[in-house]
Structure formats: structure tokens, C-alpha cells
Amino acid sequence: MTTPPVAPATDASLAQAKRAQAETLLTDILRLMDYPAKLDFKDMPDGGIGVAVHFEGAYPGVTPGKKSFLMDSLQFLVNKVVNRPQTEKRWVTLGLGAFPEPRSPGTPRAMTEAAVPAAPAATGVNAPAPAPAPANGGA
């Protein structure tokens, strides 16, 4: 017996599959964490999937308008599962309470994050004090 040839997946069906996989994964993770949330999905202009996460109540590690390690970790995990090696990538971007800002083409991802200014070099008044010499001559 021969099996019939499998029709190649279209871009639309692949995109829908990735979106459904992201939705299922996020829903299950948040349910297991006991963080009830409403998820809204939207196709982003850059071809990715935007997710607005609306938590029901206040939870540790989640503050609207601030960078959140929880949201960054969820986004990383979902992208690792959805975008397997040797498959077309469709990046999932999470936003807290609203859809994430779309990135402009050619802008590196690190530049779109909330940039923290670099600390000034420690010179002059801001330089750390030298370590005190040992009391017994270092012996």
C-alpha cells in the first residue's frame, strides 16, 4: 500500500497553526500558575503574533507599564516552542494590558526594548575608594 502524497502546508495554515500553538501554550502555562488572564491575539505588521495579556487582579512580578521578568520569560518560552529549528519563524511578542508596540523594519530587537542608560565610568568623585591595607602588614 502506498500513502497518498501530503499536500504542502500553505503559509496561511502554518501561521494559523503557530498562533493556535501559542494560544494553547500560554493558556495552559497561566492556568497552571494560577494567574487567570484574558489573552487577545493579533497579527503584527512585521509578520509576528502580538498577544495582549490582561491579568485578572494584581500578581507578583507583573506591573503594568514596567518591564517584567515574568512576561520576558513567558515570551522566551513560547517562542522556543512555537519556532522550532528548520521552520519558518513567526515571533510571538507579549504585551501587558495592551498589544506590544510594532517594531520598525531593520531595528534590532535590543534597541526596541526600554533602554537603560549605561552607568558612567567610575572616575573622580564617583570612583570607589581603594581597599584598606591589611593591619598586620599582610602576613
Contacts in CASP RR format, 6 or more apart in sequence:
PFRMAT RR
TARGET T0000
AUTHOR 0000-0000-0000
METHOD contacts of the structure
MODEL  1
MTTPPVAPATDASLAQAKRAQAETLLTDILRLMDYPAKLDFKDMPDGGIG
VAVHFEGAYPGVTPGKKSFLMDSLQFLVNKVVNRPQTEKRWVTLGLGAFP
EPRSPGTPRAMTEAAVPAAPAATGVNAPAPAPAPANGGA
9 17 0 8 1.000
11 88 0 8 1.000
14 88 0 8 1.000
14 90 0 8 1.000
15 43 0 8 1.000
15 90 0 8 1.000
18 49 0 8 1.000
18 82 0 8 1.000
18 83 0 8 1.000
18 90 0 8 1.000
19 41 0 8 1.000
19 49 0 8 1.000
19 90 0 8 1.000
21 81 0 8 1.000
21 82 0 8 1.000
22 41 0 8 1.000
22 49 0 8 1.000
22 51 0 8 1.000
22 78 0 8 1.000
22 82 0 8 1.000
22 92 0 8 1.000
23 39 0 8 1.000
23 41 0 8 1.000
25 77 0 8 1.000
25 78 0 8 1.000
25 81 0 8 1.000
25 82 0 8 1.000
26 39 0 8 1.000
26 51 0 8 1.000
26 53 0 8 1.000
26 74 0 8 1.000
26 78 0 8 1.000
27 39 0 8 1.000
29 74 0 8 1.000
29 77 0 8 1.000
30 36 0 8 1.000
30 37 0 8 1.000
30 39 0 8 1.000
30 53 0 8 1.000
35 55 0 8 1.000
35 59 0 8 1.000
35 62 0 8 1.000
36 55 0 8 1.000
36 56 0 8 1.000
37 53 0 8 1.000
37 54 0 8 1.000
37 55 0 8 1.000
37 56 0 8 1.000
38 53 0 8 1.000
38 54 0 8 1.000
38 56 0 8 1.000
39 51 0 8 1.000
39 52 0 8 1.000
39 53 0 8 1.000
39 54 0 8 1.000
40 51 0 8 1.000
40 52 0 8 1.000
40 54 0 8 1.000
40 99 0 8 1.000
41 49 0 8 1.000
41 50 0 8 1.000
41 51 0 8 1.000
42 49 0 8 1.000
42 50 0 8 1.000
42 51 0 8 1.000
42 52 0 8 1.000
42 99 0 8 1.000
43 49 0 8 1.000
43 50 0 8 1.000
44 50 0 8 1.000
44 93 0 8 1.000
44 99 0 8 1.000
44 100 0 8 1.000
44 102 0 8 1.000
45 102 0 8 1.000
46 91 0 8 1.000
46 102 0 8 1.000
46 103 0 8 1.000
46 105 0 8 1.000
47 90 0 8 1.000
47 91 0 8 1.000
48 90 0 8 1.000
48 91 0 8 1.000
48 92 0 8 1.000
48 93 0 8 1.000
49 90 0 8 1.000
49 91 0 8 1.000
49 92 0 8 1.000
49 93 0 8 1.000
50 92 0 8 1.000
50 93 0 8 1.000
50 94 0 8 1.000
50 95 0 8 1.000
50 99 0 8 1.000
50 100 0 8 1.000
51 92 0 8 1.000
51 93 0 8 1.000
51 94 0 8 1.000
51 95 0 8 1.000
51 99 0 8 1.000
51 100 0 8 1.000
52 95 0 8 1.000
52 97 0 8 1.000
52 98 0 8 1.000
52 99 0 8 1.000
53 71 0 8 1.000
53 94 0 8 1.000
53 95 0 8 1.000
53 96 0 8 1.000
53 97 0 8 1.000
54 97 0 8 1.000
55 62 0 8 1.000
55 96 0 8 1.000
55 97 0 8 1.000
61 68 0 8 1.000
61 69 0 8 1.000
61 70 0 8 1.000
62 68 0 8 1.000
62 70 0 8 1.000
62 71 0 8 1.000
62 96 0 8 1.000
64 96 0 8 1.000
64 97 0 8 1.000
65 96 0 8 1.000
67 113 0 8 1.000
67 114 0 8 1.000
68 96 0 8 1.000
71 94 0 8 1.000
71 95 0 8 1.000
71 96 0 8 1.000
74 94 0 8 1.000
75 92 0 8 1.000
75 93 0 8 1.000
75 94 0 8 1.000
78 92 0 8 1.000
78 94 0 8 1.000
79 91 0 8 1.000
79 92 0 8 1.000
82 90 0 8 1.000
82 92 0 8 1.000
83 89 0 8 1.000
83 90 0 8 1.000
83 91 0 8 1.000
93 100 0 8 1.000
94 100 0 8 1.000
101 112 0 8 1.000
103 109 0 8 1.000
103 112 0 8 1.000
120 126 0 8 1.000
122 128 0 8 1.000
END
